[in-house]
């Protein structure tokens, strides 16, 4: 059999990864993992926000004289419709702030990652892949 080299791996001797480059690659990986965690947390908080909004919509159909069970921690507290709506609005406001903070953190991570990505792609070109599988 002749060895044409087709389909076999041939390491490129021109690619050298310095300690600093490896540290940048590792930092990129850590930031990417943290970004994925933030995205997951953001999805949960957005779902919570959606649930709060749906609860407010459902309460618009409730009778003013009814006592509404409202979950606080692990306990349901029966309160008036007005108090429940106030509690829901407070919870929505808090959730909006949490979502905003997470979005800000995601943008900061993306900014750091794009700087690292530009440097690493500039140095290694097609010899490195920093793209997510979902992108």
Backbone as JSON Lines, residues from 0, in Angstrom:
{"i":0,"aa":"X","n":[0.84,-1.18,0.0],"ca":[0.0,0.0,0.0],"c":[0.88,1.23,0.0]}
{"i":1,"aa":"X","n":[0.48,2.18,-0.78],"ca":[1.24,3.43,-0.79],"c":[0.65,4.39,0.22]}
{"i":2,"aa":"X","n":[1.51,5.13,0.83],"ca":[1.08,6.1,1.83],"c":[1.06,7.48,1.21]}
{"i":3,"aa":"X","n":[-0.14,7.88,0.75],"ca":[-0.24,9.19,0.1],"c":[-0.45,10.31,1.12]}
{"i":4,"aa":"X","n":[-0.77,9.94,2.37],"ca":[-0.97,10.97,3.37],"c":[-2.39,11.49,3.39]}
{"i":5,"aa":"X","n":[-3.2,11.03,2.47],"ca":[-4.58,11.49,2.39],"c":[-5.4,10.87,3.52]}
{"i":6,"aa":"X","n":[-6.06,11.69,4.29],"ca":[-6.91,11.19,5.35],"c":[-6.17,10.84,6.63]}
{"i":7,"aa":"X","n":[-4.89,11.01,6.65],"ca":[-4.14,10.73,7.88],"c":[-3.79,12.05,8.55]}
{"i":8,"aa":"X","n":[-3.62,11.99,9.84],"ca":[-3.3,13.19,10.59],"c":[-1.83,13.49,10.47]}
{"i":9,"aa":"X","n":[-1.52,14.71,10.08],"ca":[-0.14,15.15,10.03],"c":[-0.03,16.42,10.86]}
{"i":10,"aa":"X","n":[0.64,16.33,12.0],"ca":[0.74,17.53,12.84],"c":[1.47,18.65,12.13]}
{"i":11,"aa":"X","n":[1.0,19.85,12.35],"ca":[1.63,21.02,11.74],"c":[2.73,21.51,12.68]}
{"i":12,"aa":"X","n":[3.93,21.45,12.21],"ca":[5.06,21.81,13.05],"c":[5.16,23.32,13.29]}
{"i":13,"aa":"X","n":[4.41,24.12,12.53],"ca":[4.47,25.57,12.69],"c":[3.66,26.07,13.9]}
{"i":14,"aa":"X","n":[2.75,25.25,14.4],"ca":[1.89,25.68,15.49],"c":[2.56,25.37,16.81]}
{"i":15,"aa":"X","n":[2.86,26.45,17.55],"ca":[3.45,26.3,18.87],"c":[2.57,27.07,19.85]}
{"i":16,"aa":"X","n":[2.19,26.4,20.91],"ca":[1.34,27.04,21.91],"c":[2.2,27.38,23.11]}
{"i":17,"aa":"X","n":[2.34,28.65,23.37],"ca":[3.11,29.09,24.53],"c":[2.27,28.95,25.78]}
{"i":18,"aa":"X","n":[2.9,29.1,26.92],"ca":[2.21,29.02,28.2],"c":[1.13,30.1,28.29]}
{"i":19,"aa":"X","n":[1.45,31.3,27.83],"ca":[0.49,32.41,27.86],"c":[-0.72,32.11,26.98]}
{"i":20,"aa":"X","n":[-0.45,31.52,25.8],"ca":[-1.55,31.17,24.91],"c":[-2.44,30.11,25.55]}
{"i":21,"aa":"X","n":[-1.83,29.14,26.19],"ca":[-2.61,28.1,26.86],"c":[-3.47,28.69,27.97]}
{"i":22,"aa":"X","n":[-2.91,29.68,28.68],"ca":[-3.67,30.34,29.73],"c":[-4.87,31.09,29.14]}
{"i":23,"aa":"X","n":[-4.69,31.69,27.98],"ca":[-5.79,32.41,27.32],"c":[-6.85,31.42,26.85]}
{"i":24,"aa":"X","n":[-6.42,30.29,26.33],"ca":[-7.38,29.26,25.9],"c":[-8.17,28.76,27.11]}
{"i":25,"aa":"X","n":[-7.47,28.51,28.21],"ca":[-8.14,28.05,29.42],"c":[-9.12,29.1,29.95]}
{"i":26,"aa":"X","n":[-8.7,30.36,29.92],"ca":[-9.58,31.44,30.39],"c":[-10.82,31.51,29.52]}
{"i":27,"aa":"X","n":[-10.64,31.37,28.2],"ca":[-11.78,31.38,27.28],"c":[-12.74,30.25,27.63]}
{"i":28,"aa":"X","n":[-12.2,29.07,27.9],"ca":[-13.04,27.91,28.23],"c":[-13.81,28.15,29.54]}
{"i":29,"aa":"X","n":[-13.14,28.73,30.53],"ca":[-13.81,29.03,31.8],"c":[-14.93,30.06,31.6]}
{"i":30,"aa":"X","n":[-14.63,31.11,30.82],"ca":[-15.64,32.13,30.55],"c":[-16.83,31.54,29.79]}
{"i":31,"aa":"X","n":[-16.53,30.65,28.86],"ca":[-17.58,30.02,28.07],"c":[-18.47,29.16,28.96]}
{"i":32,"aa":"X","n":[-17.88,28.42,29.89],"ca":[-18.65,27.59,30.81],"c":[-19.52,28.47,31.72]}
{"i":33,"aa":"X","n":[-18.94,29.58,32.19],"ca":[-19.68,30.5,33.05],"c":[-20.83,31.13,32.27]}
{"i":34,"aa":"X","n":[-20.6,31.47,31.01],"ca":[-21.64,32.04,30.16],"c":[-22.79,31.05,29.99]}
{"i":35,"aa":"X","n":[-22.46,29.78,29.78],"ca":[-23.5,28.76,29.66],"c":[-24.32,28.67,30.94]}
{"i":36,"aa":"X","n":[-23.65,28.74,32.09],"ca":[-24.36,28.71,33.38],"c":[-25.29,29.92,33.51]}
{"i":37,"aa":"X","n":[-24.79,31.09,33.14],"ca":[-25.61,32.3,33.2],"c":[-26.82,32.2,32.27]}
{"i":38,"aa":"X","n":[-26.61,31.64,31.08],"ca":[-27.71,31.48,30.13],"c":[-28.78,30.55,30.69]}
{"i":39,"aa":"X","n":[-28.35,29.46,31.32],"ca":[-29.32,28.55,31.93],"c":[-30.09,29.23,33.05]}
{"i":40,"aa":"X","n":[-29.38,29.98,33.88],"ca":[-30.02,30.7,34.98],"c":[-30.98,31.76,34.44]}
{"i":41,"aa":"X","n":[-30.58,32.4,33.34],"ca":[-31.42,33.42,32.72],"c":[-32.73,32.81,32.21]}
{"i":42,"aa":"X","n":[-32.65,31.62,31.6],"ca":[-33.85,30.94,31.11],"c":[-34.81,30.64,32.27]}
{"i":43,"aa":"X","n":[-34.26,30.2,33.4],"ca":[-35.09,29.9,34.56],"c":[-35.78,31.16,35.06]}
{"i":44,"aa":"X","n":[-35.02,32.25,35.16],"ca":[-35.59,33.5,35.67],"c":[-36.62,34.08,34.7]}
{"i":45,"aa":"X","n":[-36.39,33.94,33.4],"ca":[-37.37,34.41,32.42],"c":[-38.65,33.58,32.51]}
{"i":46,"aa":"X","n":[-38.5,32.28,32.76],"ca":[-39.67,31.43,32.93],"c":[-40.43,31.83,34.2]}
{"i":47,"aa":"X","n":[-39.69,32.12,35.27],"ca":[-40.32,32.59,36.51],"c":[-41.09,33.89,36.26]}
{"i":48,"aa":"X","n":[-40.5,34.77,35.49],"ca":[-41.13,36.05,35.18],"c":[-42.43,35.82,34.4]}
{"i":49,"aa":"X","n":[-42.37,34.91,33.46],"ca":[-43.56,34.58,32.68],"c":[-44.66,34.03,33.6]}
{"i":50,"aa":"X","n":[-44.29,33.19,34.55],"ca":[-45.26,32.64,35.5],"c":[-45.88,33.74,36.36]}
{"i":51,"aa":"X","n":[-45.06,34.7,36.79],"ca":[-45.59,35.82,37.58],"c":[-46.58,36.64,36.76]}
{"i":52,"aa":"X","n":[-46.26,36.89,35.5],"ca":[-47.15,37.66,34.64],"c":[-48.47,36.93,34.41]}
{"i":53,"aa":"X","n":[-48.39,35.6,34.25],"ca":[-49.6,34.81,34.06],"c":[-50.45,34.81,35.34]}
{"i":54,"aa":"X","n":[-49.79,34.81,36.49],"ca":[-50.52,34.85,37.76],"c":[-51.29,36.16,37.88]}
{"i":55,"aa":"X","n":[-50.66,37.27,37.49],"ca":[-51.34,38.57,37.55],"c":[-52.56,38.56,36.62]}
{"i":56,"aa":"X","n":[-52.41,37.97,35.43],"ca":[-53.53,37.88,34.49],"c":[-54.67,37.05,35.07]}
{"i":57,"aa":"X","n":[-54.34,35.93,35.69],"ca":[-55.35,35.06,36.28],"c":[-56.08,35.76,37.42]}
{"i":58,"aa":"X","n":[-55.35,36.54,38.19],"ca":[-55.97,37.23,39.33],"c":[-56.92,38.33,38.88]}
{"i":59,"aa":"X","n":[-56.78,38.79,37.66],"ca":[-57.7,39.81,37.17],"c":[-59.12,39.25,37.07]}
{"i":60,"aa":"X","n":[-59.23,37.92,37.04],"ca":[-60.53,37.26,36.97],"c":[-61.09,36.94,38.35]}
{"i":61,"aa":"X","n":[-60.28,37.1,39.38],"ca":[-60.69,36.71,40.74],"c":[-61.65,37.72,41.35]}
{"i":62,"aa":"X","n":[-62.42,37.24,42.3],"ca":[-63.36,38.07,43.06],"c":[-62.59,38.82,44.14]}
{"i":63,"aa":"X","n":[-62.94,40.1,44.33],"ca":[-62.24,40.93,45.32],"c":[-62.36,40.41,46.75]}
{"i":64,"aa":"X","n":[-63.42,39.7,47.03],"ca":[-63.64,39.25,48.4],"c":[-62.9,37.94,48.72]}
{"i":65,"aa":"X","n":[-62.35,37.29,47.69],"ca":[-61.64,36.02,47.91],"c":[-60.3,36.24,48.58]}
{"i":66,"aa":"X","n":[-59.92,35.28,49.41],"ca":[-58.57,35.25,49.96],"c":[-57.73,34.41,49.0]}
{"i":67,"aa":"X","n":[-56.6,34.95,48.62],"ca":[-55.73,34.3,47.65],"c":[-54.56,33.65,48.37]}
{"i":68,"aa":"X","n":[-54.33,32.34,48.16],"ca":[-53.13,31.73,48.76],"c":[-51.89,32.18,47.98]}
{"i":69,"aa":"X","n":[-50.91,32.68,48.7],"ca":[-49.67,33.19,48.1],"c":[-48.5,32.49,48.76]}
{"i":70,"aa":"X","n":[-47.65,31.9,47.94],"ca":[-46.51,31.13,48.45],"c":[-45.37,32.05,48.85]}
{"i":71,"aa":"X","n":[-45.0,31.96,50.13],"ca":[-43.85,32.7,50.64],"c":[-42.91,31.66,51.24]}
{"i":72,"aa":"X","n":[-41.79,31.44,50.58],"ca":[-40.87,30.39,51.02],"c":[-41.5,29.03,50.8]}
{"i":73,"aa":"X","n":[-41.82,28.34,51.89],"ca":[-42.45,27.03,51.8],"c":[-43.87,27.03,52.36]}
{"i":74,"aa":"X","n":[-44.41,28.23,52.62],"ca":[-45.71,28.35,53.27],"c":[-46.65,29.19,52.4]}
{"i":75,"aa":"X","n":[-47.9,28.74,52.33],"ca":[-48.92,29.53,51.66],"c":[-49.56,30.45,52.69]}
{"i":76,"aa":"X","n":[-49.67,31.72,52.33],"ca":[-50.33,32.71,53.17],"c":[-51.54,33.21,52.41]}
{"i":77,"aa":"X","n":[-52.71,33.18,53.07],"ca":[-53.91,33.69,52.43],"c":[-53.98,35.2,52.67]}
{"i":78,"aa":"X","n":[-54.12,35.93,51.57],"ca":[-54.17,37.39,51.66],"c":[-55.19,37.92,50.68]}
{"i":79,"aa":"X","n":[-55.51,39.17,50.81],"ca":[-56.5,39.79,49.93],"c":[-55.94,39.89,48.51]}
{"i":80,"aa":"X","n":[-56.86,40.1,47.59],"ca":[-56.48,40.23,46.18],"c":[-55.5,41.39,45.99]}
{"i":81,"aa":"X","n":[-55.8,42.52,46.63],"ca":[-54.95,43.7,46.52],"c":[-53.53,43.42,47.04]}
{"i":82,"aa":"X","n":[-53.44,42.78,48.2],"ca":[-52.13,42.46,48.77],"c":[-51.37,41.46,47.88]}
{"i":83,"aa":"X","n":[-52.11,40.52,47.31],"ca":[-51.48,39.54,46.44],"c":[-50.93,40.2,45.18]}
{"i":84,"aa":"X","n":[-51.69,41.12,44.61],"ca":[-51.22,41.84,43.42],"c":[-49.98,42.67,43.74]}
{"i":85,"aa":"X","n":[-49.97,43.29,44.91],"ca":[-48.8,44.06,45.33],"c":[-47.59,43.13,45.5]}
{"i":86,"aa":"X","n":[-47.82,41.98,46.11],"ca":[-46.73,41.0,46.28],"c":[-46.2,40.51,44.94]}
{"i":87,"aa":"X","n":[-47.11,40.27,44.0],"ca":[-46.69,39.82,42.67],"c":[-45.91,40.91,41.93]}
{"i":88,"aa":"X","n":[-46.36,42.14,42.04],"ca":[-45.63,43.24,41.39],"c":[-44.24,43.41,41.98]}
{"i":89,"aa":"X","n":[-44.14,43.25,43.29],"ca":[-42.83,43.32,43.95],"c":[-41.93,42.19,43.46]}
{"i":90,"aa":"X","n":[-42.5,40.99,43.37],"ca":[-41.73,39.84,42.89],"c":[-41.3,40.04,41.44]}
{"i":91,"aa":"X","n":[-42.2,40.59,40.62],"ca":[-41.85,40.86,39.22],"c":[-40.72,41.87,39.11]}
{"i":92,"aa":"X","n":[-40.8,42.92,39.91],"ca":[-39.76,43.95,39.9],"c":[-38.41,43.35,40.29]}
{"i":93,"aa":"X","n":[-38.41,42.54,41.32],"ca":[-37.18,41.88,41.76],"c":[-36.64,40.95,40.68]}
{"i":94,"aa":"X","n":[-37.52,40.21,40.04],"ca":[-37.11,39.28,38.99],"c":[-36.57,40.03,37.78]}
{"i":95,"aa":"X","n":[-37.18,41.18,37.45],"ca":[-36.69,42.0,36.33],"c":[-35.26,42.49,36.61]}
{"i":96,"aa":"X","n":[-35.01,42.88,37.86],"ca":[-33.66,43.32,38.23],"c":[-32.66,42.17,38.11]}
{"i":97,"aa":"X","n":[-33.06,40.99,38.56],"ca":[-32.17,39.82,38.47],"c":[-31.87,39.48,37.01]}
{"i":98,"aa":"X","n":[-32.89,39.55,36.16],"ca":[-32.71,39.26,34.73],"c":[-31.77,40.3,34.11]}
{"i":99,"aa":"X","n":[-31.98,41.56,34.46],"ca":[-31.14,42.63,33.93],"c":[-29.67,42.43,34.34]}
{"i":100,"aa":"X","n":[-29.45,42.08,35.62],"ca":[-28.09,41.84,36.09],"c":[-27.44,40.68,35.35]}
{"i":101,"aa":"X","n":[-28.21,39.61,35.15],"ca":[-27.66,38.45,34.43],"c":[-27.33,38.8,32.98]}
{"i":102,"aa":"X","n":[-28.2,39.56,32.34],"ca":[-27.94,39.97,30.95],"c":[-26.68,40.83,30.87]}
{"i":103,"aa":"X","n":[-26.48,41.7,31.86],"ca":[-25.27,42.52,31.9],"c":[-24.03,41.65,32.07]}
{"i":104,"aa":"X","n":[-24.11,40.68,32.97],"ca":[-22.98,39.76,33.17],"c":[-22.68,38.98,31.9]}
{"i":105,"aa":"X","n":[-23.72,38.55,31.2],"ca":[-23.52,37.81,29.94],"c":[-22.81,38.69,28.91]}
{"i":106,"aa":"X","n":[-23.23,39.94,28.81],"ca":[-22.59,40.84,27.85],"c":[-21.13,41.09,28.2]}
{"i":107,"aa":"X","n":[-20.82,41.23,29.49],"ca":[-19.43,41.41,29.91],"c":[-18.59,40.19,29.55]}
{"i":108,"aa":"X","n":[-19.14,39.0,29.79],"ca":[-18.41,37.78,29.45],"c":[-18.2,37.68,27.94]}
{"i":109,"aa":"X","n":[-19.24,37.99,27.18],"ca":[-19.12,37.93,25.72],"c":[-18.05,38.9,25.22]}
{"i":110,"aa":"X","n":[-17.96,40.07,25.85],"ca":[-16.95,41.05,25.47],"c":[-15.55,40.5,25.73]}
{"i":111,"aa":"X","n":[-15.34,39.94,26.92],"ca":[-14.04,39.36,27.25],"c":[-13.71,38.21,26.31]}
{"i":112,"aa":"X","n":[-14.72,37.39,26.03],"ca":[-14.5,36.24,25.15],"c":[-14.16,36.67,23.73]}
{"i":113,"aa":"X","n":[-14.79,37.74,23.25],"ca":[-14.5,38.19,21.88],"c":[-13.08,38.72,21.77]}
{"i":114,"aa":"X","n":[-12.6,39.38,22.84],"ca":[-11.2,39.84,22.83],"c":[-10.24,38.65,22.77]}
{"i":115,"aa":"X","n":[-10.51,37.65,23.61],"ca":[-9.65,36.45,23.61],"c":[-9.75,35.73,22.27]}
{"i":116,"aa":"X","n":[-10.96,35.64,21.75],"ca":[-11.18,34.95,20.48],"c":[-10.42,35.64,19.36]}
{"i":117,"aa":"X","n":[-10.46,36.97,19.33],"ca":[-9.75,37.72,18.28],"c":[-8.25,37.46,18.37]}
{"i":118,"aa":"X","n":[-7.71,37.49,19.58],"ca":[-6.28,37.24,19.76],"c":[-5.91,35.82,19.34]}
{"i":119,"aa":"X","n":[-6.68,34.85,19.82],"ca":[-6.34,33.45,19.55],"c":[-6.53,33.09,18.08]}
{"i":120,"aa":"X","n":[-7.61,33.57,17.46],"ca":[-7.78,33.31,16.02],"c":[-6.71,34.03,15.21]}
{"i":121,"aa":"X","n":[-6.32,35.23,15.67],"ca":[-5.25,35.95,14.98],"c":[-3.95,35.19,15.01]}
{"i":122,"aa":"X","n":[-3.69,34.51,16.1],"ca":[-2.43,33.78,16.24],"c":[-2.49,32.39,15.63]}
{"i":123,"aa":"X","n":[-3.61,31.68,15.83],"ca":[-3.68,30.28,15.41],"c":[-4.52,30.04,14.18]}
{"i":124,"aa":"X","n":[-5.29,31.01,13.77],"ca":[-6.1,30.86,12.56],"c":[-7.03,29.66,12.62]}
{"i":125,"aa":"X","n":[-6.96,28.83,11.59],"ca":[-7.85,27.68,11.5],"c":[-7.39,26.5,12.35]}
{"i":126,"aa":"X","n":[-6.29,26.64,13.05],"ca":[-5.78,25.56,13.9],"c":[-6.49,25.5,15.24]}
{"i":127,"aa":"X","n":[-7.39,26.44,15.49],"ca":[-8.12,26.46,16.76],"c":[-9.59,26.7,16.47]}
{"i":128,"aa":"X","n":[-10.45,26.05,17.26],"ca":[-11.89,26.23,17.1],"c":[-12.47,26.68,18.43]}
{"i":129,"aa":"X","n":[-12.97,27.89,18.49],"ca":[-13.52,28.43,19.71],"c":[-15.02,28.65,19.64]}
{"i":130,"aa":"X","n":[-15.65,28.11,18.62],"ca":[-17.08,28.31,18.42],"c":[-17.87,27.25,19.18]}
{"i":131,"aa":"X","n":[-19.02,27.65,19.75],"ca":[-19.93,26.71,20.39],"c":[-20.57,25.84,19.32]}
{"i":132,"aa":"X","n":[-20.94,24.63,19.71],"ca":[-21.6,23.74,18.76],"c":[-22.96,24.26,18.37]}
{"i":133,"aa":"X","n":[-23.63,24.99,19.27],"ca":[-24.97,25.5,19.0],"c":[-24.96,26.76,18.16]}
{"i":134,"aa":"X","n":[-23.82,27.44,18.03],"ca":[-23.74,28.69,17.26],"c":[-23.82,28.43,15.78]}
